Each structure stands twice: as C-alpha cells, then as structure tokens.
Amino acid sequence: MINFDEEIQKFEPSPEIEQAEDVINNNDLTDISDILKELLKDKLD
C-alpha cells in the first residue's frame, strides 16, 4: 500500500513547471477583460 506521507516528503516539483510559472507570471498578456475595459473607456470618453 502507498504511504502518502512518505511520498509527499520525497516530492520535488519539476523544474520545467517552475520555469513555466515564471514565464506565465512575468508576461503582461492582454486578455478579453483588458480589451473590454479599453473599449468601454473609449466609449465613455
């Protein structure tokens, strides 16, 4: 049977996942909410 406590103690996150998190968090990407805000701002001005 699997000892989950033991397995969690041995767990090490994948370096690729940490790199992907850094790239995703550091990118300033425009999403639909940013576009809608800009359109509404232009409409109200």
N, CA, C and O atoms as a printed pandas DataFrame, in Angstrom:
     atom_number atom_name residue_name chain_id  residue_number  x_coord  y_coord  z_coord
0              1         N          MET        A               1    0.837   -1.180    0.000
1              2        CA          MET        A               1    0.000    0.000    0.000
2              3         C          MET        A               1    0.886    1.248    0.000
3              4         O          MET        A               1    1.982    1.237    0.559
4              5         N          ILE        A               2    0.404    2.319   -0.629
5              6        CA          ILE        A               2    1.180    3.550   -0.753
6              7         C          ILE        A               2    1.089    4.356    0.538
7              8         O          ILE        A               2    0.003    4.597    1.065
8              9         N          ASN        A               3    2.246    4.764    1.028
9             10        CA          ASN        A               3    2.311    5.646    2.191
10            11         C          ASN        A               3    2.391    7.084    1.664
11            12         O          ASN        A               3    3.459    7.551    1.270
12            13         N          PHE        A               4    1.253    7.771    1.663
13            14        CA          PHE        A               4    1.182    9.094    1.065
14            15         C          PHE        A               4    2.068   10.106    1.785
15            16         O          PHE        A               4    2.676   10.956    1.135
16            17         N          ASP        A               5    2.152   10.036    3.087
17            18        CA          ASP        A               5    3.008   10.963    3.833
18            19         C          ASP        A               5    4.461   10.819    3.397
19            20         O          ASP        A               5    5.162   11.817    3.225
20            21         N          GLU        A               6    4.908    9.597    3.221
21            22        CA          GLU        A               6    6.277    9.337    2.791
22            23         C          GLU        A               6    6.496    9.846    1.365
23            24         O          GLU        A               6    7.531   10.443    1.068
24            25         N          GLU        A               7    5.537    9.612    0.499
25            26        CA          GLU        A               7    5.652   10.052   -0.888
26            27         C          GLU        A               7    5.686   11.579   -0.989
27            28         O          GLU        A               7    6.434   12.128   -1.798
28            29         N          ILE        A               8    4.886   12.261   -0.180
29            30        CA          ILE        A               8    4.866   13.724   -0.199
30            31         C          ILE        A               8    6.204   14.283    0.268
31            32         O          ILE        A               8    6.660   15.300   -0.253
32            33         N          GLN        A               9    6.837   13.637    1.238
33            34        CA          GLN        A               9    8.140   14.092    1.723
34            35         C          GLN        A               9    9.201   13.952    0.636
35            36         O          GLN        A               9   10.147   14.738    0.601
36            37         N          LYS        A              10    9.063   12.972   -0.245
37            38        CA          LYS        A              10   10.032   12.760   -1.322
38            39         C          LYS        A              10    9.752   13.631   -2.543
39            40         O          LYS        A              10   10.583   13.714   -3.447
40            41         N          PHE        A              11    8.591   14.278   -2.576
41            42        CA          PHE        A              11    8.180   15.040   -3.749
42            43         C          PHE        A              11    9.087   16.232   -4.010
43            44         O          PHE        A              11    9.416   16.990   -3.098
44            45         N          GLU        A              12    9.491   16.390   -5.280
45            46        CA          GLU        A              12   10.231   17.563   -5.730
46            47         C          GLU        A              12    9.557   18.048   -7.004
47            48         O          GLU        A              12    9.402   17.278   -7.953
48            49         N          PRO        A              13    9.149   19.331   -7.038
49            50        CA          PRO        A              13    8.481   19.831   -8.235
50            51         C          PRO        A              13    9.400   19.793   -9.452
51            52         O          PRO        A              13   10.617   19.939   -9.335
52            53         N          SER        A              14    8.814   19.601  -10.585
53            54        CA          SER        A              14    9.565   19.570  -11.832
54            55         C          SER        A              14   10.101   20.961  -12.142
55            56         O          SER        A              14    9.354   21.935  -12.051
56            57         N          PRO        A              15   11.375   21.079  -12.507
57            58        CA          PRO        A              15   11.937   22.405  -12.838
58            59         C          PRO        A              15   11.216   23.046  -14.027
59            60         O          PRO        A              15   11.103   24.270  -14.090
60            61         N          GLU        A              16   10.729   22.234  -14.966
61            62        CA          GLU        A              16   10.036   22.788  -16.123
62            63         C          GLU        A              16    8.756   23.501  -15.706
63            64         O          GLU        A              16    8.391   24.522  -16.289
64            65         N          ILE        A              17    8.071   22.961  -14.693
65            66        CA          ILE        A              17    6.844   23.592  -14.217
66            67         C          ILE        A              17    7.162   24.937  -13.582
67            68         O          ILE        A              17    6.450   25.915  -13.810
68            69         N          GLU        A              18    8.212   24.996  -12.796
69            70        CA          GLU        A              18    8.587   26.260  -12.162
70            71         C          GLU        A              18    8.996   27.291  -13.209
71            72         O          GLU        A              18    8.673   28.471  -13.069
72            73         N          GLN        A              19    9.702   26.862  -14.256
73            74        CA          GLN        A              19   10.077   27.781  -15.328
74            75         C          GLN        A              19    8.835   28.282  -16.056
75            76         O          GLN        A              19    8.742   29.463  -16.391
76            77         N          ALA        A              20    7.893   27.395  -16.298
77            78        CA          ALA        A              20    6.660   27.786  -16.978
78            79         C          ALA        A              20    5.882   28.782  -16.131
79            80         O          ALA        A              20    5.328   29.743  -16.666
80            81         N          GLU        A              21    5.830   28.570  -14.824
81            82        CA          GLU        A              21    5.148   29.511  -13.932
82            83         C          GLU        A              21    5.781   30.891  -14.020
83            84         O          GLU        A              21    5.073   31.896  -14.083
84            85         N          ASP        A              22    7.111   30.948  -14.024
85            86        CA          ASP        A              22    7.809   32.229  -14.108
86            87         C          ASP        A              22    7.477   32.939  -15.411
87            88         O          ASP        A              22    7.213   34.141  -15.410
88            89         N          VAL        A              23    7.486   32.218  -16.510
89            90        CA          VAL        A              23    7.194   32.817  -17.814
90            91         C          VAL        A              23    5.763   33.327  -17.853
91            92         O          VAL        A              23    5.510   34.438  -18.320
92            93         N          ILE        A              24    4.830   32.527  -17.367
93            94        CA          ILE        A              24    3.417   32.912  -17.390
94            95         C          ILE        A              24    3.178   34.118  -16.495
95            96         O          ILE        A              24    2.482   35.050  -16.898
96            97         N          ASN        A              25    3.729   34.123  -15.312
97            98        CA          ASN        A              25    3.500   35.215  -14.361
98            99         C          ASN        A              25    4.194   36.509  -14.783
99           100         O          ASN        A              25    3.731   37.594  -14.432
100          101         N          ASN        A              26    5.285   36.414  -15.521
101          102        CA          ASN        A              26    6.041   37.607  -15.898
102          103         C          ASN        A              26    5.592   38.215  -17.221
103          104         O          ASN        A              26    6.055   39.298  -17.581
104          105         N          ASN        A              27    4.706   37.552  -17.951
105          106        CA          ASN        A              27    4.205   38.092  -19.212
106          107         C          ASN        A              27    2.995   38.960  -18.950
107          108         O          ASN        A              27    2.089   38.596  -18.201
108          109         N          ASP        A              28    3.003   40.119  -19.587
109          110        CA          ASP        A              28    1.865   41.023  -19.486
110          111         C          ASP        A              28    1.006   40.807  -20.728
111          112         O          ASP        A              28    1.155   41.510  -21.728
112          113         N          LEU        A              29    0.119   39.840  -20.654
113          114        CA          LEU        A              29   -0.697   39.481  -21.798
114          115         C          LEU        A              29   -2.042   40.195  -21.738
115          116         O          LEU        A              29   -2.637   40.346  -20.671
116          117         N          THR        A              30   -2.502   40.625  -22.894
117          118        CA          THR        A              30   -3.821   41.242  -22.987
118          119         C          THR        A              30   -4.861   40.144  -23.084
119          120         O          THR        A              30   -4.752   39.248  -23.921
120          121         N          ASP        A              31   -5.871   40.213  -22.228
121          122        CA          ASP        A              31   -6.956   39.240  -22.307
122          123         C          ASP        A              31   -8.253   39.973  -22.633
123          124         O          ASP        A              31   -8.257   41.193  -22.793
124          125         N          ILE        A              32   -9.329   39.246  -22.728
125          126        CA          ILE        A              32  -10.600   39.822  -23.138
126          127         C          ILE        A              32  -11.073   40.911  -22.181
127          128         O          ILE        A              32  -11.681   41.890  -22.612
128          129         N          SER        A              33  -10.800   40.753  -20.891
129          130        CA          SER        A              33  -11.228   41.790  -19.941
130          131         C          SER        A              33  -10.469   43.093  -20.183
131          132         O          SER        A              33  -11.048   44.172  -20.050
132          133         N          ASP        A              34   -9.179   43.015  -20.537
133          134        CA          ASP        A              34   -8.413   44.219  -20.861
134          135         C          ASP        A              34   -8.979   44.905  -22.105
135          136         O          ASP        A              34   -9.062   46.132  -22.156
136          137         N          ILE        A              35   -9.363   44.125  -23.092
137          138        CA          ILE        A              35   -9.922   44.676  -24.324
138          139         C          ILE        A              35  -11.260   45.354  -24.038
139          140         O          ILE        A              35  -11.522   46.454  -24.525
140          141         N          LEU        A              36  -12.104   44.691  -23.245
141          142        CA          LEU        A              36  -13.401   45.276  -22.919
142          143         C          LEU        A              36  -13.251   46.572  -22.123
143          144         O          LEU        A              36  -13.981   47.533  -22.362
144          145         N          LYS        A              37  -12.314   46.603  -21.185
145          146        CA          LYS        A              37  -12.072   47.823  -20.413
146          147         C          LYS        A              37  -11.658   48.969  -21.326
147          148         O          LYS        A              37  -12.125   50.097  -21.172
148          149         N          GLU        A              38  -10.795   48.676  -22.258
149          150        CA          GLU        A              38  -10.321   49.692  -23.190
150          151         C          GLU        A              38  -11.456   50.198  -24.074
151          152         O          GLU        A              38  -11.567   51.400  -24.314
152          153         N          LEU        A              39  -12.292   49.295  -24.557
153          154        CA          LEU        A              39  -13.430   49.692  -25.383
154          155         C          LEU        A              39  -14.418   50.545  -24.598
155          156         O          LEU        A              39  -14.921   51.546  -25.107
156          157         N          LEU        A              40  -14.691   50.150  -23.367
157          158        CA          LEU        A              40  -15.611   50.932  -22.529
158          159         C          LEU        A              40  -15.030   52.298  -22.189
159          160         O          LEU        A              40  -15.752   53.296  -22.176
160          161         N          LYS        A              41  -13.752   52.345  -21.920
161          162        CA          LYS        A              41  -13.098   53.610  -21.605
162          163         C          LYS        A              41  -13.205   54.555  -22.796
163          164         O          LYS        A              41  -13.521   55.734  -22.633
164          165         N          ASP        A              42  -12.940   54.029  -24.002
165          166        CA          ASP        A              42  -13.042   54.855  -25.203
166          167         C          ASP        A              42  -14.478   55.328  -25.431
167          168         O          ASP        A              42  -14.699   56.455  -25.875
168          169         N          LYS        A              43  -15.439   54.481  -25.133
169          170        CA          LYS        A              43  -16.852   54.805  -25.334
170          171         C          LYS        A              43  -17.310   55.898  -24.360
171          172         O          LYS        A              43  -18.106   56.763  -24.726
172          173         N          LEU        A              44  -16.813   55.859  -23.134
173          174        CA          LEU        A              44  -17.228   56.813  -22.110
174          175         C          LEU        A              44  -16.523   58.168  -22.259
175          176         O          LEU        A              44  -17.033   59.185  -21.791
176          177         N          ASP        A              45  -15.370   58.184  -22.900
177          178        CA          ASP        A              45  -14.608   59.446  -23.041
178          179         C          ASP        A              45  -15.118   60.290  -24.157
179          180         O          ASP        A              45  -14.588   61.373  -24.402
